[in-house]
Amino acid sequence: MKRVLIIAIILVFLSQTSTQVHGSGTGSISLQIQGYGTIHGQLQNATIQAGNSVAMTMMIDDEIQTPQGSSYPIHATGFWYGVRTGSAISGTIQNITGKINDICVFLSCGDAEFVGQGNWAGSLDSASTGNGNFTATITFTKSPYVQIPTGESIPTYGSWVASFAYPMPELQWSVIFCFTLLMTAIPLTLIRRKQEDRR
């Protein structure tokens, strides 16, 4: 019984707590694409981790207007990574991929595809809400429309707001098991000692 007690105590001290993100932070962006007007999107899974690293997923599902006045659906994704230093937060926008759908020219329709990257910065207004600005460049890799040229970097800029989620510690099952074992072992040890003392 003493061995069980000692092992339980050791396991309790050696076990570590894990973290799980409580909720899922959300936000929004307003993006200006040079020559193509303003589009809007969302920021999902906005989190500030225990080590002050920041992450968000950008989702765009809107319409874009060409210089000729035609509107087409645009869809894009990207990943925002950064760090928090006090109330300031900043980072990079990586792996932007997107597509403008159903661009029709002389009864022939196709999609324009693009990639991009950028930088973002801002500050926290409170413990969990923040806002700021960002800049990026996108480059069309495929286009059926001469007015949307491929291979040229197009400047973009905009603003963002977000409500961040924070990780919350949770005890591992091993800690709970060890605690239960410990609480069982102590009374059994005391009972056994009393029985030995009576003898």
Backbone hydrogen bonds, N-H to C=O, Kabsch-Sander energy under -0.5 kcal/mol:
donor,donor_aa,acceptor,acceptor_aa,energy
5,L,1,M,-2.2
6,I,2,K,-2.6
7,I,3,R,-2.7
8,A,4,V,-2.4
9,I,5,L,-2.1
10,I,6,I,-2.3
11,L,7,I,-2.6
12,V,8,A,-2.1
13,F,9,I,-1.8
14,L,10,I,-2.1
15,S,11,L,-2.1
18,S,170,E,-2.0
20,Q,168,M,-1.9
22,H,166,Y,-2.0
23,G,21,V,-0.8
25,G,46,A,-0.8
26,T,163,S,-0.9
27,G,43,L,-1.9
28,S,161,V,-2.3
29,I,41,G,-2.1
30,S,159,S,-2.3
31,L,39,I,-3.2
32,Q,157,Y,-3.7
33,I,31,L,-0.6
33,I,37,G,-2.5
34,Q,32,Q,-0.6
34,Q,155,P,-2.1
36,Y,33,I,-3.0
37,G,33,I,-0.7
39,I,31,L,-2.7
41,G,29,I,-1.9
42,Q,59,M,-3.3
43,L,27,G,-2.2
44,Q,57,T,-3.2
46,A,25,G,-2.1
47,T,45,N,-0.6
47,T,55,A,-2.4
48,I,165,A,-2.4
49,Q,47,T,-0.5
49,Q,53,S,-2.9
52,N,49,Q,-2.2
54,V,82,G,-2.9
55,A,47,T,-2.0
56,M,80,W,-2.2
57,T,44,Q,-2.7
58,M,56,M,-0.5
58,M,78,G,-3.2
59,M,42,Q,-2.8
60,I,76,A,-2.9
61,D,40,H,-0.6
62,D,74,I,-2.3
64,I,72,Y,-3.0
65,Q,36,Y,-1.2
66,T,64,I,-0.5
66,T,70,S,-3.0
69,G,66,T,-2.5
72,Y,64,I,-2.4
74,I,62,D,-3.1
75,H,99,K,-2.5
76,A,60,I,-1.9
77,T,97,T,-2.4
78,G,58,M,-1.4
79,F,94,Q,-2.6
80,W,56,M,-3.0
81,Y,79,F,-0.6
81,Y,92,T,-2.5
82,G,54,V,-2.2
83,V,90,S,-2.3
84,R,52,N,-2.8
85,T,88,A,-3.3
88,A,85,T,-1.9
89,I,122,G,-2.2
90,S,83,V,-1.7
91,G,120,W,-2.5
92,T,81,Y,-2.1
93,I,118,G,-2.8
94,Q,79,F,-3.3
94,Q,92,T,-0.6
96,I,116,G,-1.8
97,T,77,T,-2.0
98,G,114,F,-2.4
99,K,75,H,-2.7
100,I,112,A,-3.1
101,N,73,P,-2.4
101,N,99,K,-0.6
103,I,110,G,-3.2
104,C,102,D,-0.7
105,V,108,S,-3.2
108,S,105,V,-1.5
109,C,107,L,-0.5
110,G,103,I,-2.1
112,A,100,I,-2.4
113,E,111,D,-0.5
113,E,142,K,-1.6
114,F,98,G,-2.2
115,V,139,T,-2.1
116,G,96,I,-1.5
117,Q,137,T,-1.6
118,G,93,I,-2.1
119,N,135,T,-2.6
120,W,91,G,-2.3
121,A,133,N,-2.3
122,G,89,I,-2.3
123,S,131,N,-2.2
124,L,87,S,-3.1
125,D,123,S,-0.5
125,D,129,T,-2.3
126,S,129,T,-1.5
130,G,162,A,-2.5
131,N,123,S,-1.9
132,G,160,W,-2.1
133,N,121,A,-1.5
134,F,158,G,-2.1
135,T,119,N,-2.3
136,A,156,T,-2.4
137,T,117,Q,-2.3
138,I,154,I,-2.0
139,T,115,V,-3.0
140,F,152,E,-0.7
141,T,113,E,-2.4
142,K,113,E,-1.6
148,I,145,Y,-2.1
151,G,140,F,-2.5
154,I,138,I,-3.0
156,T,136,A,-2.8
157,Y,32,Q,-1.9
158,G,134,F,-2.1
159,S,30,S,-1.7
160,W,132,G,-2.3
161,V,28,S,-2.2
162,A,130,G,-2.4
163,S,26,T,-3.4
164,F,128,S,-4.0
164,F,162,A,-0.5
165,A,46,A,-2.5
168,M,20,Q,-3.0
170,E,18,S,-2.9
175,V,172,Q,-0.6
176,I,172,Q,-1.7
177,F,173,W,-2.7
178,C,174,S,-2.4
179,F,175,V,-2.5
180,T,176,I,-2.3
181,L,177,F,-2.6
182,L,178,C,-2.6
183,M,179,F,-2.5
184,T,180,T,-1.4
185,A,181,L,-2.5
186,I,182,L,-2.1
188,L,184,T,-1.5
189,T,185,A,-2.3
190,L,186,I,-2.2
191,I,187,P,-2.5
192,R,188,L,-2.2
193,R,189,T,-2.1
194,K,190,L,-2.1
195,Q,191,I,-2.2
196,E,192,R,-2.2
197,D,193,R,-2.3
198,R,194,K,-1.9
199,R,195,Q,-1.3
